[in-house]
Amino acid sequence: MSEADKPQSAQPAFTAPRHVAIIMDGNGRWAAARGLPRAEGHRRGVEALRRTIRSAGEIGIKIITIFSFSAENWSRPASEIGELMGLLRRFIRNDLAELHKSNVRVRIIGERDGLDPDIARLLTEAEELTKDNSGLTLVVAFNYGARQEIARAARRIAEEVAAGRMATADIGLETIGRFLDAPDLPDPDLIIRTSGEQRLSNFLLWQSAYSELVFVPTNWPDFDRATLEAAISEYQQRERRFGGLVAKTGS
């Protein structure tokens, strides 16, 4: 068979952004529209997450950050929190081996203090098992709030100053960035929020200073590769200036 006759592997229609963050919203609305309990919406949301992780790797995204449980979510009914924690336990126990096999590296951002010991142990296990993987990086924002993250960074900096390891004159924008939960990761190029809501809801406030925002009407359980690619296509039409000259998207 000649080279011309050999089947060619499919090439992506666009260059994917390096880092995509997603606010996964609309599980409850998806369930309510179908007369189903909210728990079913959350369960279907986990299925959407599996699809999205797989699609992100295939498209060529290097880092995907998901807003899985916010610091404010603890105000929800105890029964719903229990269901969400159960889904997290099952996701890690059932999917971690597959993620590891797929060369996915798992990172966790958010406050760990005060979590149930088994939850904290599972989060640590996910990070430790996959820390040497070199494929897609999956960042899970769990018990996370951006204001809380910035406050933690401020406390860490204050401790450095109090210990004499840093002078107040040395504190600048880069200093604060170094004390955030994942200082080694680049800021997200694109932030997607599902369900039609158009706000960040205390998500990556520091890191999103120059991110492109795309809001899609799709509820999270219906999110699929086509929706992801449509959001990326919209992102590709943007001109990223970063306060200065135009920069090309997709880099």
C-alpha positions as CSV (number, residue, x, y, z in Angstrom):
1,M,0.0,0.0,0.0
2,S,1.4,3.4,-0.9
3,E,1.6,6.2,1.6
4,A,-1.2,8.0,-0.3
5,D,-3.5,5.0,0.1
6,K,-2.8,4.5,3.9
7,P,-5.6,5.8,6.2
8,Q,-4.7,9.1,7.7
9,S,-5.3,9.7,11.4
10,A,-7.9,12.5,12.1
11,Q,-6.3,15.9,12.7
12,P,-7.9,18.4,15.1
13,A,-9.8,21.2,13.3
14,F,-8.2,23.7,15.6
15,T,-5.4,24.1,18.1
16,A,-6.8,23.5,21.6
17,P,-6.1,26.0,24.4
18,R,-3.5,24.7,26.8
19,H,-5.6,25.1,30.0
20,V,-9.4,25.0,30.1
21,A,-11.4,25.4,33.3
22,I,-15.1,24.4,33.7
23,I,-17.7,25.5,36.2
24,M,-20.0,22.4,36.0
25,D,-23.5,23.9,36.6
26,G,-27.0,22.7,36.1
27,N,-27.2,19.2,37.5
28,G,-30.3,20.2,39.6
29,R,-32.0,22.0,36.8
30,W,-31.4,19.0,34.5
31,A,-33.0,16.7,36.9
32,A,-35.9,19.0,37.7
33,A,-36.8,19.4,34.0
34,R,-37.2,15.6,33.8
35,G,-39.0,15.1,37.1
36,L,-36.0,13.3,38.6
37,P,-34.4,13.8,42.0
38,R,-31.3,16.1,42.2
39,A,-29.2,13.1,43.1
40,E,-29.8,11.7,39.6
41,G,-28.7,15.0,38.1
42,H,-25.4,14.7,40.1
43,R,-24.9,11.1,39.0
44,R,-25.4,12.1,35.3
45,G,-23.0,14.9,35.9
46,V,-20.3,12.4,36.8
47,E,-20.9,10.7,33.5
48,A,-20.5,14.1,31.8
49,L,-17.2,14.5,33.6
50,R,-15.9,11.2,32.4
51,R,-16.8,12.2,28.8
52,T,-15.2,15.6,29.2
53,I,-11.9,14.2,30.6
54,R,-11.7,11.8,27.7
55,S,-12.5,14.4,25.1
56,A,-10.0,16.9,26.6
57,G,-7.2,14.4,26.2
58,E,-8.2,13.6,22.6
59,I,-8.6,17.3,21.6
60,G,-5.1,18.1,22.9
61,I,-5.9,20.2,26.0
62,K,-3.0,19.9,28.5
63,I,-4.8,21.0,31.7
64,I,-8.4,20.9,32.6
65,T,-9.7,22.3,35.9
66,I,-13.1,21.4,37.2
67,F,-15.1,23.2,40.0
68,S,-16.3,20.1,41.7
69,F,-17.4,21.4,45.2
70,S,-17.2,24.9,46.4
71,A,-16.5,26.2,49.9
72,E,-20.1,27.6,49.8
73,N,-21.6,24.2,48.9
74,W,-21.6,23.2,52.5
75,S,-24.7,25.3,53.0
76,R,-26.7,22.8,50.9
77,P,-29.0,20.3,52.6
78,A,-27.1,17.6,54.5
79,S,-28.7,14.9,52.4
80,E,-27.4,16.5,49.1
81,I,-23.9,17.0,50.6
82,G,-23.9,13.3,51.6
83,E,-24.8,12.3,48.1
84,L,-22.1,14.5,46.6
85,M,-19.5,13.1,48.9
86,G,-20.6,9.6,48.0
87,L,-20.2,10.4,44.3
88,L,-16.7,11.7,45.0
89,R,-15.8,8.6,46.9
90,R,-17.1,6.4,44.1
91,F,-15.5,8.4,41.3
92,I,-12.1,8.2,42.9
93,R,-12.4,4.5,43.8
94,N,-13.9,3.5,40.5
95,D,-12.1,5.9,38.0
96,L,-8.7,6.5,39.6
97,A,-7.2,3.3,38.1
98,E,-8.5,4.2,34.7
99,L,-7.2,7.8,34.9
100,H,-3.8,6.5,36.0
101,K,-3.8,4.0,33.1
102,S,-4.6,6.9,30.7
103,N,-1.5,8.8,32.0
104,V,-3.7,11.5,33.6
105,R,-2.1,13.4,36.5
106,V,-4.6,14.5,39.2
107,R,-4.1,17.7,41.2
108,I,-6.3,19.0,44.0
109,I,-6.8,22.6,45.0
110,G,-8.9,23.9,47.9
111,E,-8.9,23.7,51.7
112,R,-8.1,20.2,53.1
113,D,-8.4,21.0,56.8
114,G,-11.6,19.8,58.3
115,L,-12.5,17.3,55.6
116,D,-13.6,13.8,56.6
117,P,-10.5,11.7,57.0
118,D,-11.5,9.2,54.3
119,I,-12.2,12.0,51.8
120,A,-8.8,13.7,52.6
121,R,-7.1,10.3,52.3
122,L,-8.7,9.6,48.9
123,L,-7.7,13.0,47.6
124,T,-4.1,12.4,48.7
125,E,-4.2,8.9,47.2
126,A,-5.3,10.3,43.8
127,E,-2.4,12.8,43.7
128,E,0.2,10.4,44.9
129,L,-0.7,7.6,42.5
130,T,-0.7,9.9,39.5
131,K,2.0,12.4,40.4
132,D,4.5,11.1,37.8
133,N,2.0,10.9,34.9
134,S,2.8,13.1,31.9
135,G,-0.5,13.3,30.0
136,L,-3.5,15.4,30.7
137,T,-3.5,17.2,34.1
138,L,-6.8,17.1,35.8
139,V,-7.1,19.8,38.5
140,V,-10.0,19.2,40.9
141,A,-11.2,22.3,42.8
142,F,-12.7,20.7,45.9
143,N,-13.8,22.6,49.0
144,Y,-12.5,25.5,47.0
145,G,-13.2,29.2,46.9
146,A,-11.1,31.8,45.2
147,R,-11.3,34.4,48.0
148,Q,-10.4,31.7,50.5
149,E,-7.4,30.7,48.3
150,I,-6.2,34.3,48.2
151,A,-6.7,34.6,51.9
152,R,-4.6,31.4,52.5
153,A,-1.9,32.9,50.2
154,A,-1.9,36.1,52.3
155,R,-1.5,34.2,55.5
156,R,1.4,32.2,54.1
157,I,3.1,35.4,53.0
158,A,2.5,37.0,56.4
159,E,4.1,34.0,58.1
160,E,7.1,34.4,55.8
161,V,7.4,38.0,56.8
162,A,7.0,37.3,60.5
163,A,9.7,34.7,60.3
164,G,12.1,37.1,58.7
165,R,12.3,35.1,55.4
166,M,10.6,37.9,53.4
167,A,10.4,41.6,53.5
168,T,7.2,43.5,52.9
169,A,9.0,45.4,50.1
170,D,9.4,42.1,48.3
171,I,5.7,41.4,48.0
172,G,4.3,41.9,44.5
173,L,1.9,40.2,42.1
174,E,4.3,37.4,41.4
175,T,4.7,36.8,45.2
176,I,1.0,36.3,45.7
177,G,0.9,33.9,42.7
178,R,3.7,31.8,44.2
179,F,1.6,31.2,47.3
180,L,-1.6,30.1,45.7
181,D,-2.8,26.5,45.8
182,A,-1.1,25.4,42.5
183,P,1.5,28.1,41.7
184,D,3.3,25.9,39.0
185,L,0.2,25.7,36.7
186,P,-0.5,28.3,34.0
187,D,-3.6,30.5,34.3
188,P,-6.6,29.1,32.3
189,D,-6.9,30.3,28.8
190,L,-10.6,29.6,28.7
191,I,-13.2,29.3,31.4
192,I,-16.5,27.6,30.4
193,R,-19.6,27.8,32.6
194,T,-22.6,25.6,31.8
195,S,-26.4,26.1,32.4
196,G,-26.5,29.7,31.1
197,E,-25.4,31.4,34.3
198,Q,-22.9,34.2,33.6
199,R,-20.7,34.6,36.6
200,L,-17.5,33.1,38.1
201,S,-19.0,32.3,41.5
202,N,-15.7,32.6,43.5
203,F,-13.8,30.4,41.0
204,L,-10.2,31.1,40.1
205,L,-10.6,34.9,40.6
206,W,-6.8,35.6,40.6
207,Q,-6.0,33.2,37.8
208,S,-8.8,34.3,35.5
209,A,-7.6,38.0,35.1
210,Y,-7.1,37.5,31.4
211,S,-9.0,34.3,30.7
212,E,-11.6,34.2,28.0
213,L,-15.1,33.3,29.4
214,V,-17.6,31.3,27.4
215,F,-21.1,30.7,28.9
216,V,-23.1,27.9,27.3
217,P,-26.9,27.2,27.9
218,T,-26.3,23.4,28.2
219,N,-26.8,21.9,31.6
220,W,-23.8,20.0,32.8
221,P,-25.2,16.4,32.4
222,D,-25.7,17.1,28.7
223,F,-22.2,18.5,28.2
224,D,-20.3,16.5,25.5
225,R,-17.4,16.8,23.1
226,A,-19.5,18.8,20.6
227,T,-20.3,21.3,23.3
228,L,-16.7,21.5,24.4
229,E,-15.5,22.0,20.8
230,A,-18.1,24.7,20.2
231,A,-16.9,26.6,23.2
232,I,-13.3,26.3,22.0
233,S,-14.3,27.5,18.6
234,E,-15.8,30.6,20.1
235,Y,-12.6,31.1,22.1
236,Q,-10.6,30.8,18.9
237,Q,-12.5,33.8,17.5
238,R,-11.4,36.0,20.4
239,E,-8.5,38.5,20.3
240,R,-6.5,38.2,23.5
241,R,-4.8,41.4,24.3
242,F,-3.6,40.9,27.9
243,G,-3.8,44.7,28.3
244,G,-1.6,45.3,25.3
245,L,-1.3,44.2,21.7
246,V,-3.4,41.4,20.2
247,A,-2.2,37.9,21.0
248,K,-3.4,34.8,19.1
249,T,-5.6,32.3,20.9
250,G,-4.8,28.7,21.1
251,S,-1.2,29.1,22.1
